[in-house]
């Protein structure tokens, strides 16, 4: 790379020394030995200069060629040549422009998120009123309206969390929490659907306490528990916890419809519902995608095993203590 970059200078040097030798051939009065001394000294000086220039600029070039992100420009060593100085100043201007555009875009995103958040919270008031009115109804109409209300509430929450997802690392707040109240809160949200479908819960939480973000863990639990209830009839959903390899493992098991083998690898894709079960047409396909993205940001894992017609087992694996410490300090 260095030789190729400075090839014109090397060719000029060869041409210059060639002209000196040619001059000696044309003028017999000039001693050949003197010409050889001149050419040799020129060559030695050139090699020394080239080696010095290559050595002093080598580190900066190596770091520059390995640069992958604009954010890493500040990690470059100090430039040592005029050319490197010019390149470095240009990179600094590019980074400054990038940061300004990024800040402007972040500001617009925040304004959009704030506006959407206000709209969703404004919607919560009529939603609460609708819920109270539904409670006063009786019979099949109550059940149908309650299910639609539940679906609308879930879609509003998905919309809110979808807007929060791009900045989730700034939205996380880790603290020590009890799992059972969060689980029971998620169950309470689908109590009407549970009563309609005859679904109960078998809760066995051997391990209760975990370090996590309450808001996002609640969202993950809402998605998993709601799905278990939605596709189960006249049976219990089992929720258990245990410690495995210094990690808390929370398992949600149902004996409902299950997931087809061809659908299982795609359930965490954004917008994916089902390739064959057309009764899922009203599903958004975003719940599990958002849950998986949130779990990844918190260094958690969500694993799903299922057999169609037999049921589904969802396992949430929380990070170990050392891993959690790295996530918390990011």
N, C-alpha and C positions, 0 to 999 in steps of 0.2 A: 504493500500500500504506500509506504513512504517513498520507495524508488519510483513507483508509477506517478505519484503526485509531483515529484521534482524532476521528472525525466527531461523536460526542456533545459533545465539548468545543467544537468549532466551532459547532455548533447552539446550545449554551448561550451562547456569546459573542454570536452574532447576536441571540438572544432578549434578552440583557442590554442590548445597544445599542439594540435596537428599543424596549425599555421606556423607555430614556432619551429617545429621540425622541418616543415617545408622551406622556411626561410633559411635554415642551415644548409639544406640541400642546394638551394639556389645561390647562396653566397659562401664560397669556399673559404673566405677570410674568417668566418665565425667558426671557432673550434667546436667539434661535435660534442666533446665532453662537457663543455659549458652548457650547451643546449640540453643535454641529458640531465645535468644538475638542476637546471631551471624547471624542466618538466617533472622531475622527481619531487622537488620541493613543492611545486604546485599541487601535485597529486597527494602528497602526504598532508599538506595543509587542508586540502579539500576533504579528505577522508576524516581528519580530526574534527573539522567543523561540522560535517554531516553527522558524525557520531554524536557530537555534543548536542546538536539541534534535535536529533532524533530522541536522545535520552531525556532531555528536559521537557519535551512535549508529549512523551509517550503516555504518561499516566492520564493526562487530560483527554487525549484521543481515545484511550481505552475506555474510560468512563463515559465519554460522549457516545461512542459506538454502542455501548451497552444500555444506553438510556431508552426506557420504554414508556415512561409516563411523564407528562408535563410537570407533575408534582415533584419529580425527582431532580429537576433542574438545580434546585438549591443545594443538592448533595454533590454537585460537580466540584472538583478541586479548582484552585485559582488558576486562571490561564497564565501562560508564561511567554507566549509569543504575541506579536501584534495581530496575527491572523486569528489566534485563539481568543484574544481579547475582543475582536470584532464579532466573532461568532457568539461569544458569551454574552455580550451586550444585546445582541439580537435575540438570543434565547430568553434573556431576562424580560425584554419588552414583550415577547410572545407570551410568556408566563403571566406577566402583569395583565395583558389583554384578556388572556384566558380566565384569570381569577375574577376580573371585573365582569365578564360575561356570565361566569358561573354564579357570582354573587347576585347579579341581576335576575338570572333565571331562578335562583333559590328564593329570592324575594317574591317573584311572581308565583312560584309554586306555593310558598307559604301563604300568600294572599288567597290563592285559589283554595288551599286546604282550609284556611280559616273561614272563608265564605261557605264552603261545603259543610264544614263542621257546624257553623251557625245554623245553616239550613236544616241539617239533620236534627240538631237539638230543638229547633223550632217545630219540626215535624213530630218530635216526641210528645209534645203537649197534646195535640189532637189524637195522637196514637194512644196516649193514656186515657183520654176521654172515650175513645172508641172501645178500648178494653173494658172500661167500666160499664158502658152501654151493652156490650156483648155479655157481660156477666149477668145482666138482668134478663136476658133472653132464655128461652127454654127449647128443648127438642133439637131436631136436626139442623134447624137454621143456626142455632147457637154454635154447634160443632163446626159447620161449614164456614161461618164467619170467623170463628176462632182460629181455624187452620189458615185462612187467608191472612188474618192479622199476624199470625206467627210468621208466615212466609214474608210478608211485607217488612216486618221488624227485622228479620234476618237479612233481607236484601239491603236495608238501610245500613245495618252494621257492616255488611260486606263492603258497601260503598265507602264507608268511613275508613275502614281498615285498609282498603285498597289505596286510598289517598295517603295514608300514613306510611305504607310499606316502603316507598323509596328512601325515606329518612328514618327508618326504623331504629338504626343504631343510636340516633340522637334521642329517640323516643323511649329507649329502654331504661328501666329503673329496677335494679335487682335488690331484693330484700328477702328475709326469711318469712315464709308464709305456711299456713296449714292447708293441706290439699283438700281435706274433706269439705270445708265450707264452700270452696270453689266448685267442687263436684256437685254438691247439693244445690248450689245456685244455678248451675247449668241444667240440672234435672228439673228444677222448679220452672224454668223457662218453657219446658215442653210438657208440663204436667197435663194440659188438656189433651194433647196428642197421645200421651201415655194412657190416659183414661179411655180414650176412644178406641185405641188399638189393643188394650189389655196388656200393656207392657209394664213390668215391675223392674226393680233394681236389687241386685245382691251386691252390697258394698262391703269389701273386706280390705281396708287400708292398713296393712301392717306397719307401714312407714308413712308418717304424716307430714313431716316438715321438709321443706325444700327451699333452696335459694333460687329465685326466679323473678320474672317480671309478671306481676299479677294481671295486668290488663291483657297482655298478649297470651298468657297461659289460659286465661278465661276464654278468650276467643277460640283458641285451639280446642279446648274442652267442649265448648258450645258446638263446634263443627262436628267433632267426632261423636258426641253423645246424641246430637240431633240426627245424624245419619243412622246411628244404630237403632234409634226409636222409629225413624221413618220407614226402615225396611224390615221391621220385626213385628210379628203379630202374636198375641197371646203367649208371651214368654218373658223370661227375665233377662236383663242385660247385666252382666257381671263386671264390676269394676274393682280391681285389686291393685295393690302396690307391694313392692319388695325391693330389697337391696341386692344388686348383682354387680360384683367387681367394683365396689365402692361407688356405684351409680344407682340412683333411684329409678326404678322401672315401674311405670303405671300402665296397666293393661285393661282395655275395654273389650269385652267379648260378648257377642250376640249370636243367636241361632236363627237369624233372619234369612233374607233372600240370598245374601252372599254376592260375590262379584265374579263375573265370568273371567276365565283365565286370560282371554285375549284383551280384556279391559284392564286387568290388574296393573300392568306396567305403566298405564297412562293415567291413572286416577289423580296424579298430582300435576297434570298438565293444565295450564290455564284454559278454561272454557270447555274442558272435556266432560261429557256426561256419561253416555253409554252408546255402544255401537249397535245394540239390539233391543234394549228395554225402553220402548218408546213412551212408557208412562213417566219417564224421567224428563219429558220435554220441558217441564216448567223449571227444572233445575238450572242454575246459572253455571255450574261447573267451576266456580271460583273459590268455594269454601275450602276445599282441601288444598288447592294451590296456595292460597294465602296462609293456611295453617303450616304447610311445609316450608314456605319462605320464612315465616316468623320463627319456626323451630330452628332452621338453619342459622338464622341471625343470632339466636341464643345458644348456638352450639348444641342443640338437642337433635335427636333423631326420631322420626316417625316411621315405623315399619308396619306393614299390613300383610297379613296372611288371610286368605279367603278361599272357600270352596263353594261354588255356586249351588244353591239349594240347601247348604248346610250351615252357613254362617260366616262371620268375619271376626278376626282378632286384630285389634290395633294396639301397638305397643309404643309408648312414648318413653324414650330413654333420655334422662336428664344428664347433664355433664357432671363429671367428677369434680372434686373440690379444686384440684389444680387447674383443670380446664375452665371451671367457672371463674376462677381468679383472673385468668387471661381475658375472658370475655368481659368481665366487669371493669377491667382497667383499660380496655381498648379506647 
